[in-house]
Amino acid sequence: MPVRDHHSAAGAGTFEIGGDLTVNRLGFGAMRLTGSRIWGDSAEPEDRDGATEVLRRALELGINLIDTADFYGPEANENLIREALYPYPEGLLIATKGGAVVYGPGDWGLDGRPEHLRDACEASMGRLGIGHIDLYQLHQPDPEVPYEESIGALAELRAEGKIRHVGISNVTPDQLEAARRIVPVASVQNRYSIAHREADELVDACERAGIAFLPYRPLATGDLSGPGGPLSEIAAGREATARQVALAWLLRRSPAVVPIPGTSSPDHLEENVAAAGISLGETEVRTLDAA
């Protein structure tokens, strides 16, 4: 495995979220830091020291976008970020989400009611120790609540200065347009990877509108990384890993794409960041696009 310490997330270029928050185009998804207990088995991460190490190493490697949610833990993820990184360095964007709730171990649901979103936003501010949230995202549309009411609540919080920018997640192109009619949308977060391209239309819409697209589960590769698969073949020729090539493909896919791979391992973190230094050639891109 090649040495990676000299690599930095800055090698992927930058994107201005909301037009005024400059982030390196390789972020960090914090969900995995609470381990298997992410779904509410415990309020404590499985390996607090290890999680703290990963967060601090992420910043050392040039990552300045961390994505979390009140749902992760629940609450433990936001608490951990504050414990590990507060006082936050200048230029660090901590994005969090509201609208998903945990009722018990393995039992969760959605709550997009305006009153819940207000309470959730203010609680996240308290856990993170901040006076406003730079990027607050609706976790997922709640089918029991009119979408316009949920987005309207975020618009009100933005008008009050509690949210700087609004993001949405797990949406369709029509829902993106509906939200934009109510409030400026700074980011969209949907599942997207080289193996799962259902959000292609959304990626293109975000690029046209200058909206950041934050793909979650960006390292899903399916059969493409198997023996003889295109990811494996390209990776072998570059002395890289299939995961690194998958991330490099995402970074090449659109300048609006800001992947947020998550891990609880410092070694995997450094492997992910090293992908920012891989510049795929045209033939490689055509091969992967057609895969």
MARMAR-354349 format. One record per residue (C-alpha): x, y, z. Coordinates in pm, whole numbers, padded with zeros to 5 digits, always signed. Example, Ala and Ser with C-alpha at 12.3 -4.5 7.8 and 13.67 -1.06 7.14 Angstrom:
! MARMAR-354349
+01230-00450+00780 +01367-00106+00714 
***
This chain:
! MARMAR-354349
+00000+00000+00000 +00153+00336-00099 +00254+00602+00152 -00028+00853+00191 +00076+01105+00452 +00176+01365+00193 -00172+01374+00042 -00431+01635+00133 -00804+01675+00073 -00716+02007-00090 -00595+01811-00393 -00955+01757-00499 -01019+02128-00551 -01282+02334-00373 -01652+02416-00388 -01831+02718-00243 -02135+02588-00059 -02405+02851-00061 -02168+03076-00250 -01968+03171+00059 -01848+02859+00243 -01539+02724+00069 -01477+02354+00133 -01228+02109-00008 -01412+01865-00235 -01346+01565-00016 -01540+01578+00308 -01594+01336+00594 -01916+01158+00689 -01912+01108+01066 -02193+00852+01086 -01965+00550+01134 -01788+00699+01434 -02059+00565+01664 -02004+00215+01529 -02283-00041+01529 -02463+00164+01793 -02552+00431+01543 -02917+00326+01554 -02969+00400+01919 -02831+00101+02109 -02627+00334+02328 -02552+00702+02375 -02180+00625+02375 -01954+00547+02078 -01788+00207+02087 -01436+00353+02067 -01433+00714+02184 -01055+00753+02165 -01040+00602+01818 -01323+00823+01694 -01153+01131+01835 -00831+01034+01658 -01008+01000+01324 -01179+01339+01355 -00857+01518+01440 -00665+01338+01168 -00931+01440+00916 -00858+01804+00985 -00484+01744+00962 -00539+01596+00617 -00717+01908+00495 -01079+01799+00534 -01291+02099+00631 -01642+01959+00584 -01780+01717+00842 -02130+01580+00795 -02328+01453+01092 -02689+01436+01222 -02876+01442+01552 -02999+01096+01452 -02652+00939+01472 -02614+00782+01813 -02863+00940+01865 -02697+01265+01966 -02364+01095+02044 -02214+01191+01709 -02263+01564+01757 -02140+01543+02116 -01829+01359+02002 -01749+01618+01735 -01763+01896+01992 -01549+01704+02240 -01287+01625+01975 -01269+01952+01784 -01400+02242+01993 -01297+02524+01971 -01342+02474+01600 -01071+02597+01365 -01156+02875+01124 -01296+02747+00798 -01437+02420+00934 -01793+02354+00816 -01994+02118+01035 -02313+02020+00854 -02585+01844+01050 -02938+01722+00987 -03278+01697+01150 -03603+01523+01075 -03519+01161+01164 -03587+01028+01512 -03483+00720+01709 -03748+00558+01927 -03532+00272+02055 -03269+00022+01941 -03331-00044+01574 -03656+00154+01582 -03654+00485+01397 -03875+00704+01185 -03925+01050+01037 -04057+01370+01192 -04075+01664+00954 -04316+01872+01162 -04204+02236+01186 -04210+02229+01566 -03987+01922+01573 -03740+02067+01324 -03711+02385+01528 -03647+02190+01848 -03401+01960+01671 -03206+02248+01520 -03175+02429+01852 -03072+02107+02028 -02802+02045+01766 -02672+02398+01817 -02642+02326+02187 -02463+01993+02145 -02220+02137+01891 -02164+02449+02099 -02239+02697+01820 -02463+03001+01782 -02587+02897+01438 -02554+02601+01202 -02376+02678+00876 -02549+02398+00683 -02865+02239+00822 -03023+01961+00620 -03365+01799+00622 -03283+01431+00666 -03564+01304+00446 -03912+01419+00342 -04172+01299+00591 -04470+01152+00402 -04696+01245+00695 -04609+01617+00673 -04652+01843+00369 -04304+01893+00227 -04359+02266+00197 -04422+02288+00572 -04094+02116+00655 -03896+02334+00416 -04083+02641+00537 -03965+02569+00891 -03604+02566+00772 -03665+02890+00584 -03789+03049+00909 -03484+02928+01100 -03265+03071+00827 -03444+03406+00846 -03384+03407+01223 -03012+03346+01176 -03010+03001+01334 -02930+02843+00997 -02689+02996+00750 -02767+02763+00460 -03037+02502+00399 -02968+02156+00260 -03200+01870+00170 -03144+01496+00154 -03301+01187-00001 -03504+01390-00250 -03627+01370-00608 -03560+01638-00871 -03919+01761-00824 -03867+01794-00449 -03549+01990-00510 -03740+02236-00728 -04023+02257-00474 -03775+02341-00198 -03600+02603-00412 -03930+02784-00458 -03938+02835-00079 -03576+02889+00022 -03232+02892-00141 -03095+02536-00132 -02720+02509-00080 -02677+02131-00090 -02842+01802-00180 -02740+01476-00014 -02853+01152-00178 -02704+00808-00217 -02473+00806-00517 -02169+00610-00624 -02018+00448-00929 -02237+00143-00854 -02555+00339-00774 -02623+00616-01021 -02996+00665-00972 -02932+01029-00877 -02765+01118-01209 -03039+01369-01290 -03000+01534-00950 -02623+01563-00991 -02669+01744-01320 -02940+01969-01176 -02714+02064-00885 -02425+02144-01118 -02647+02371-01328 -02774+02553-01019 -02443+02582-00834 -02567+02354-00556 -02331+02114-00379 -02414+01747-00425 -02297+01543-00125 -02312+01174-00218 -02345+00941+00077 -02226+00579+00055 -01983+00700-00213 -01762+00392-00178 -02024+00139-00290 -01867-00040-00585 -02068-00360-00631 -01923-00601-00884 -01709-00327-01042 -01434-00389-00788 -01437-00767-00822 -01169-00970-00999 -01134-00841-01352 -01373-00553-01286 -01295-00208-01431 -01223-00053-01092 -00983-00332-01003 -00808-00313-01341 -00759+00063-01327 -00654+00051-00963 -00391-00214-01034 -00239-00001-01308 -00213+00294-01074 -00097+00111-00761 -00415+00234-00597 -00722+00068-00446 -01060+00021-00611 -01211+00249-00345 -00969+00525-00438 -01054+00495-00807 -01426+00503-00719 -01374+00828-00530 -01164+00971-00812 -01449+00890-01053 -01694+01078-00831 -01468+01382-00815 -01442+01375-01193 -01817+01319-01239 -01909+01683-01168 -01745+01986-01007 -02052+02008-00782 -01986+01666-00628 -01837+01674-00276 -01804+01313-00156 -01832+01250+00218 -01690+00900+00272 -01707+00783+00630 -01481+00555+00829 -01375+00483+01184 -01024+00382+01074 -00733+00628+01041 -00579+00408+00770 -00897+00409+00563 -00928+00784+00615 -00581+00839+00470 -00659+00601+00185 -00971+00802+00102 -00789+01134+00112 -00518+00999-00120 -00788+00958-00387 -00788+01337-00421 -00450+01303-00592 -00572+01061-00862 -00648+01228-01194 -00824+00981-01421 -00746+00984-01791 -01012+01015-02060 -00995+00648-02152 -01031+00546-01788 -01329+00777-01743 -01502+00639-02052 -01447+00286-01927 -01593+00366-01586 -01881+00571-01726 -01982+00272-01936 -01944+00018-01655 
***
